[in-house]
Amino acid sequence: MSDDAGILALIIPSGRRLRLFCNSVAYAGAVAAGGMLLGTLAALSLWRVKRGLWSQVRWLVVVFAAIPPYIHSLAWAKAVPFVSSVAPGGGQGMVLQGWPGAWWVQMMALLPLAVGLALVGLESIDPRLLEAGRVQQDDLRVLTAVGLPLAVPMLMAGAGLLFILSLLDYSVPALFHVNVYSLDVFAEFSASGRPERAFLAAFPLIILAAIVVFLSQRTFRRVALRPSWGVSSWSAPPAWPAWFRVVEWTGGGVLGAQMAVMFIALMAATGSVGALMAGVGGGSREILFSGLIAVFAAIFSVPLAVLAAEGAVAGGVRQWLWWFLITLPLAVPAPLVGMGLVSMWNRALPMEVYGTAAMPVLAALSRFVPFGALVMVAQLRRLDPRLLEAARILRPGWLVTRVRIWLPMMAPGLIAAAAVCFALTIGELGATLIVAPPGRATVTMRVYNLLHYGADDQVAGLCLMIVIVTLAAAIAAAGALLHCGRGLSRGR
């Protein structure tokens, strides 16, 4: 009976844990609401651009979403006191702290993702509906009466994704010395050493996140399987009233500030090239270890992403099953992924895995293969199926078809999926903290630990290096997909 009571006490939060859960939900909701509002305003300014090189370059905004949130914490912690001290009438620099600081930094970290999701929603609107409305109404009325209602499902799904990412992440709140429920799950495992107790403690988070994933899944599946985004929605750029242009460009200005702060604050905190090299040199062992993990995770993620994507574009029950498997990891907290891997591999096996570098690779695959699968789904749906049908008529054999026809067409998507996994693995923290082998650490673990003791120029240098590597991989992924899109457009 006492065991049953203990299990119920873990599953159903009460007292301090209930307050912690409610605070975490409110925090994640505030991040999602603010992030999607600013993201939609910034996306409206990018939505106006439909032709030329900028129509492709604007999508590169999304690559900033790959930068780990804790790096945003350092950048804004350096930027806010400086800006407030030099502002007119400013005295002692204002400091980001507590819940407001955690909310702002988490929202800024997720803003590029919010912009990308909002832009996808706006781009998915049938342009004929907008043009029909413009015949009788002004552009702002068409936007509010036609455009935004049609984009609402994607905007709500995007808000749901921001909510989940904020609810399950403890890295930013921990740096601002506020406790959240996901951190309490990690503390439960640290105290008891029993993954099953941590799973029971995380049960409310998993259920809530699973509900949000289920409600958002249909919209994401529709957008991925029918990628109409990229088709021009305006025959001519919309003409907004002056006051609305100010509101629109406010969102764009915040987005620009977010990207500028990332580089300027980190470069200023680093101080000099010598300090940057000293920071990189001091963490060279961790950098090499992180690079190897990311490379192997990227390589092994590609066949898994292809397998999941091909199942996700199939019809019937198989499609639903694969979409469930793709979206399920979004509802699992990163620490719980690490605990599950420890529980699975920490036993006598013919091949020793636990305590080796394979564990962080498995953690990265468990968390990030779904993102590669989503990239591959979009790539598969943009291919001309008549090419594969023509190949089947000639019957050259499965292997020849894959190598000579399928592989060249899918190469941009394969590169993009691998680059996405590489970029996300470089910044992975929650699961790696638990599964890293003794005596080894990744560069993110080194940075995160040092941030708790005050960031110096060497820590800023390491963060700047992570930003550069992450953005390079993310830009490679975006470039591969944009190249594919231009090629398909010419093919049509």
C-alpha positions in Angstrom: 0.0 0.0 0.0 2.8 2.4 0.9 4.5 1.7 -2.5 1.2 2.5 -4.3 0.9 5.7 -2.4 4.5 6.6 -3.3 3.8 6.0 -6.9 0.7 8.1 -6.9 2.6 10.9 -5.1 5.2 10.9 -7.9 2.6 10.7 -10.7 0.2 13.3 -9.3 2.1 16.4 -8.2 0.9 18.1 -5.0 2.1 20.9 -2.7 5.5 22.2 -3.9 5.6 20.0 -7.0 2.1 21.1 -8.0 3.1 24.8 -7.7 6.3 24.0 -9.7 4.3 22.3 -12.4 1.8 25.3 -12.7 4.7 27.7 -12.8 6.4 25.7 -15.5 3.2 25.6 -17.6 2.6 29.3 -17.2 6.3 30.0 -18.1 6.1 27.8 -21.2 2.7 29.4 -22.2 4.1 32.9 -21.9 7.1 32.0 -24.0 4.9 30.4 -26.7 2.4 33.3 -26.8 5.1 36.0 -26.9 7.3 34.1 -29.3 4.5 33.4 -31.8 3.3 37.0 -31.6 6.7 38.5 -32.4 7.4 35.7 -34.9 4.2 36.4 -36.8 5.0 40.1 -37.0 8.5 39.4 -38.2 7.2 36.8 -40.7 4.7 39.4 -42.1 7.7 41.6 -43.0 9.4 38.7 -44.7 6.2 37.5 -46.4 6.2 40.7 -48.5 9.4 39.6 -50.3 8.5 37.2 -53.1 11.1 37.6 -55.8 14.8 37.7 -56.2 17.6 36.4 -54.1 16.1 37.7 -50.9 13.1 35.5 -51.3 15.4 32.6 -50.7 17.8 34.2 -48.2 15.0 35.1 -45.8 14.6 31.4 -44.9 18.1 31.5 -43.5 16.6 33.2 -40.4 15.5 29.8 -39.2 19.1 28.5 -38.9 19.5 30.7 -35.7 17.1 28.3 -34.1 19.8 25.7 -33.9 21.9 27.8 -31.4 21.6 26.3 -27.9 19.4 28.5 -25.6 22.1 28.7 -22.8 24.3 30.6 -25.3 21.5 33.2 -25.7 21.6 33.5 -21.9 25.2 34.5 -21.9 24.7 36.9 -24.8 21.7 38.7 -23.3 23.3 38.7 -19.8 26.2 40.7 -21.3 24.0 42.9 -23.6 21.3 44.1 -21.3 23.4 45.7 -18.6 25.6 47.5 -21.2 22.6 48.9 -23.2 20.8 50.0 -20.0 23.9 51.7 -18.7 24.5 53.8 -21.9 20.9 54.6 -22.5 19.8 58.2 -21.8 19.2 58.6 -18.1 20.7 55.1 -17.5 22.7 54.6 -14.4 23.7 51.2 -13.0 23.1 48.6 -15.7 19.9 46.6 -15.5 20.3 42.9 -15.0 18.2 40.1 -16.4 17.2 37.8 -13.6 14.4 35.5 -12.3 11.4 34.6 -14.3 11.4 37.7 -16.5 15.0 37.0 -17.5 14.3 33.3 -18.2 11.2 34.2 -20.2 12.9 36.8 -22.4 16.0 34.7 -23.1 13.9 31.5 -23.9 11.6 33.6 -26.1 14.6 35.1 -28.0 16.2 31.7 -28.4 13.0 30.3 -30.0 12.1 33.4 -32.0 13.9 32.3 -35.3 11.9 29.1 -35.1 8.7 31.0 -34.5 9.4 33.2 -37.5 10.0 30.2 -39.7 6.8 28.4 -38.6 4.7 31.6 -39.0 6.3 32.2 -42.5 5.4 28.6 -43.5 1.8 29.2 -42.4 1.5 32.4 -44.3 3.2 30.9 -47.4 0.7 28.0 -47.3 -2.3 30.4 -48.0 -3.9 29.9 -51.4 -2.9 33.1 -53.3 -6.2 33.0 -55.3 -8.1 33.7 -52.1 -6.0 36.7 -51.2 -6.3 38.1 -54.7 -10.1 37.6 -54.7 -10.3 39.6 -51.5 -8.1 42.4 -52.7 -10.7 43.2 -55.5 -13.1 44.5 -52.9 -11.2 45.2 -49.7 -7.9 46.9 -48.7 -4.9 44.7 -48.0 -5.1 45.0 -44.2 -8.7 43.9 -44.2 -7.8 40.9 -46.5 -5.0 40.0 -44.1 -7.3 40.0 -41.0 -10.4 38.5 -42.7 -8.7 35.9 -45.0 -5.0 35.5 -44.5 -4.6 35.2 -40.8 -7.6 32.9 -40.3 -6.2 30.5 -42.9 -2.8 30.6 -41.2 -4.2 30.1 -37.7 -3.8 26.3 -37.7 -0.1 26.6 -38.4 0.4 29.4 -36.0 -1.3 27.4 -33.2 0.7 24.4 -34.1 3.9 26.5 -34.0 2.8 27.9 -30.6 2.3 24.3 -29.4 5.9 23.4 -30.5 7.3 26.5 -28.7 5.3 25.5 -25.6 6.7 22.0 -25.6 10.3 23.1 -26.1 10.0 25.6 -23.3 8.2 23.2 -21.0 10.8 20.4 -21.3 13.9 22.5 -21.2 15.5 23.5 -17.9 18.8 25.0 -19.1 17.7 28.6 -19.3 15.6 28.7 -16.1 18.5 27.0 -14.2 20.9 29.7 -15.3 18.5 32.4 -14.0 18.1 30.5 -10.7 14.4 29.6 -11.1 13.2 26.1 -10.7 11.0 24.3 -13.2 9.4 20.9 -13.3 11.8 19.4 -15.8 14.7 20.3 -13.5 12.9 18.6 -10.6 12.8 15.4 -12.7 16.5 15.6 -13.2 16.9 16.2 -9.4 14.8 13.1 -8.7 17.1 10.9 -10.8 20.2 12.4 -9.2 18.8 11.8 -5.7 17.5 8.3 -6.2 19.5 7.0 -9.1 16.4 5.1 -10.3 15.1 5.9 -13.8 11.7 4.5 -13.1 11.1 7.1 -10.3 12.2 9.9 -12.7 9.8 8.6 -15.3 6.9 8.6 -12.9 7.9 12.1 -11.8 8.0 13.2 -15.4 4.6 11.6 -16.2 2.6 14.9 -16.0 5.0 16.6 -18.3 4.9 13.7 -20.8 1.1 13.6 -20.8 0.7 17.4 -21.3 3.4 17.4 -24.0 1.8 14.4 -25.7 -1.5 16.1 -25.8 0.0 19.2 -27.4 1.9 17.1 -29.9 -1.3 15.2 -30.8 -3.2 18.4 -31.4 -0.4 19.9 -33.5 0.5 16.8 -35.5 -2.3 17.0 -38.0 -1.2 20.5 -39.1 2.5 19.7 -39.3 1.6 16.5 -41.3 -0.5 18.5 -43.7 2.1 21.1 -44.3 4.9 18.5 -44.7 2.9 16.2 -47.0 1.6 19.1 -49.2 4.3 21.7 -49.2 2.6 24.5 -51.0 4.7 27.1 -49.2 7.1 28.9 -51.5 4.3 29.7 -54.0 3.8 33.5 -54.3 0.9 34.7 -52.3 0.8 38.3 -53.4 0.7 39.4 -57.1 2.0 42.7 -55.8 3.5 43.6 -52.3 0.7 44.5 -49.9 0.1 48.1 -48.9 -0.3 48.3 -45.1 -1.4 51.5 -43.2 1.5 53.4 -41.6 0.6 52.3 -38.1 0.6 48.7 -39.1 3.9 49.0 -40.8 5.3 50.2 -37.5 3.9 47.2 -35.7 5.1 44.9 -38.4 8.7 46.2 -38.4 8.7 46.1 -34.6 8.7 42.3 -34.9 11.4 42.5 -37.6 13.4 44.8 -35.4 13.3 42.5 -32.4 14.4 39.6 -34.7 17.3 41.7 -36.0 18.3 42.7 -32.5 18.2 39.0 -31.4 20.6 38.0 -34.2 22.9 41.1 -33.6 23.1 40.6 -29.9 24.2 37.0 -30.4 27.4 38.1 -32.3 28.1 41.5 -30.9 27.8 40.5 -27.2 29.8 37.3 -27.6 32.6 39.1 -29.5 32.7 41.9 -27.0 32.8 39.5 -24.1 35.5 37.5 -25.8 37.6 40.6 -26.1 40.3 39.6 -28.6 41.4 36.9 -31.0 43.9 35.7 -28.4 41.2 35.2 -25.8 39.2 33.3 -28.4 42.1 31.0 -29.2 42.8 30.5 -25.5 39.2 29.5 -24.9 39.2 27.1 -27.8 42.6 25.7 -26.8 41.4 25.2 -23.2 38.4 23.2 -24.4 40.1 21.5 -27.4 39.6 18.0 -25.8 35.9 18.7 -25.4 35.6 20.2 -28.8 37.1 17.2 -30.5 34.9 14.8 -28.5 31.8 16.9 -29.4 32.8 16.9 -33.1 33.2 13.1 -33.2 29.8 12.6 -31.6 28.1 15.0 -34.0 29.8 13.4 -37.0 28.8 9.9 -36.1 25.3 11.0 -35.1 24.9 12.8 -38.5 26.0 9.7 -40.4 23.8 7.2 -38.6 20.8 9.6 -38.6 20.5 9.6 -42.4 19.3 6.0 -43.0 17.0 6.2 -40.0 15.5 9.5 -41.2 15.0 8.0 -44.7 13.3 4.9 -43.3 10.9 7.1 -41.1 10.2 9.5 -43.9 9.3 6.9 -46.4 6.9 5.4 -43.9 5.5 8.8 -43.2 4.6 9.5 -46.8 3.0 6.1 -47.3 -0.7 5.7 -47.0 -3.1 4.1 -44.5 -2.2 3.0 -41.0 1.5 2.8 -41.8 1.6 6.6 -42.3 -0.2 7.3 -39.0 2.2 4.9 -37.1 5.3 6.5 -38.5 4.1 10.0 -37.8 3.4 8.9 -34.2 7.0 7.6 -34.0 8.4 10.8 -35.5 6.6 13.2 -33.2 6.7 11.1 -30.0 10.3 12.2 -29.0 9.1 15.8 -28.9 7.1 14.9 -25.8 9.9 13.3 -23.9 12.2 15.5 -21.8 15.9 15.3 -22.7 17.0 14.0 -19.3 14.5 11.2 -19.5 16.0 10.2 -22.8 19.4 9.9 -21.1 17.9 8.0 -18.2 16.2 5.5 -20.5 19.4 4.9 -22.4 21.2 4.3 -19.1 18.5 1.8 -18.0 18.7 0.0 -21.3 22.5 -0.3 -21.7 23.7 -0.5 -18.1 23.7 -4.3 -18.0 25.8 -7.3 -19.1 25.7 -7.4 -22.9 27.9 -9.1 -25.5 29.0 -5.7 -26.7 29.8 -3.0 -24.2 28.0 0.2 -24.9 27.4 1.8 -21.5 30.3 4.0 -20.4 31.5 4.5 -24.0 31.3 7.4 -26.5 28.4 5.4 -28.2 26.0 6.6 -25.5 26.1 10.3 -26.4 25.7 9.3 -30.1 22.6 7.2 -29.2 21.2 10.1 -27.2 21.6 12.4 -30.2 19.9 9.9 -32.5 17.1 9.4 -30.1 16.4 13.1 -29.9 17.2 14.4 -33.4 16.4 11.7 -36.0 12.8 13.0 -36.0 14.0 16.4 -37.2 16.0 14.8 -40.0 12.9 12.7 -40.9 10.8 15.9 -41.2 13.4 17.3 -43.6 13.3 14.1 -45.7 9.4 14.1 -45.7 9.4 17.5 -47.2 12.1 16.5 -49.7 10.2 13.3 -50.8 7.0 15.3 -51.3 8.7 17.8 -53.6 10.1 15.1 -56.0 8.4 14.3 -59.2 7.1 10.8 -58.8 7.0 10.3 -62.6 10.7 9.9 -62.6 10.7 6.9 -60.3 7.7 5.5 -62.1 9.6 5.7 -65.4 12.5 3.9 -63.7 10.2 1.1 -62.6 9.0 0.6 -66.1 12.6 0.0 -67.3 13.1 -2.4 -64.4 16.8 -1.7 -63.8 16.8 -3.3 -60.4 16.2 -1.9 -56.9 19.9 -1.1 -56.2 20.4 0.6 -59.6 17.3 2.6 -59.2 18.4 3.8 -55.7 22.0 4.7 -56.8 21.4 6.2 -60.2 18.0 7.8 -59.8 16.8 8.1 -56.2 20.1 9.1 -54.7 20.9 12.1 -57.0 17.4 13.4 -56.5 17.5 12.9 -52.7 21.1 14.1 -52.2 20.1 17.7 -51.1 17.7 16.3 -48.5 20.2 13.7 -47.3 22.8 16.5 -46.8 20.3 18.7 -45.1 19.1 15.9 -42.7 22.7 15.1 -41.8 23.6 18.8 -41.3 20.5 19.3 -39.1 21.4 16.4 -36.9 25.0 17.6 -36.7 24.0 21.2 -35.7 21.6 20.0 -33.0 24.0 17.4 -31.6 26.7 20.1 -31.2 24.4 21.9 -28.8 22.8 18.9 -27.0 23.0 19.1 -23.3 20.0 17.5 -21.4 20.6 13.9 -22.3 24.4 14.1 -22.7 24.8 15.2 -19.1 23.5 11.8 -18.0 25.1 9.5 -20.6 28.5 11.0 -21.1 31.2 8.4 -20.2 33.3 9.0 -17.1 36.1 11.5 -17.5 34.8 12.8 -20.9 32.7 15.9 -21.5 31.3 17.7 -24.5 32.0 21.4 -25.2 28.4 22.2 -24.2 28.9 20.5 -20.8 32.0 22.5 -20.3 30.4 25.8 -21.2 27.2 25.1 -19.2 29.1 24.2 -16.0 31.3 27.3 -16.3 28.3 29.5 -16.8 27.1 28.7 -13.3 30.3 30.2 -11.9 30.3 33.4 -14.0 31.2 33.6 -17.7 34.7 35.0 -18.5 36.2 35.7 -21.9 37.2 32.1 -22.5 33.7 30.9 -21.9 32.4 33.6 -24.3 35.0 32.4 -26.8 33.8 28.8 -26.6 30.2 30.0 -27.0 31.2 32.0 -30.1 32.9 28.9 -31.5 29.8 26.8 -30.9 27.6 29.5 -32.6 29.9 29.6 -35.7 30.0 25.8 -36.1 26.2 25.4 -35.5 25.3 28.1 -37.9 27.7 26.7 -40.5 26.0 23.3 -40.3 22.5 24.8 -40.3 23.3 27.0 -43.3 24.6 24.0 -45.1 21.3 22.3 -44.5 19.3 25.3 -45.6 21.5 25.8 -48.6 20.9 22.2 -49.7 17.2 22.5 -49.5 17.1 25.9 -51.2 19.2 24.5 -54.0 16.8 21.6 -54.4 13.9 24.0 -54.4 15.4 26.0 -57.2 16.2 22.9 -59.2 12.7 21.6 -58.8 11.3 25.0 -59.9 13.4 25.0 -63.0 12.3 21.4 -63.7 8.7 22.4 -63.6 
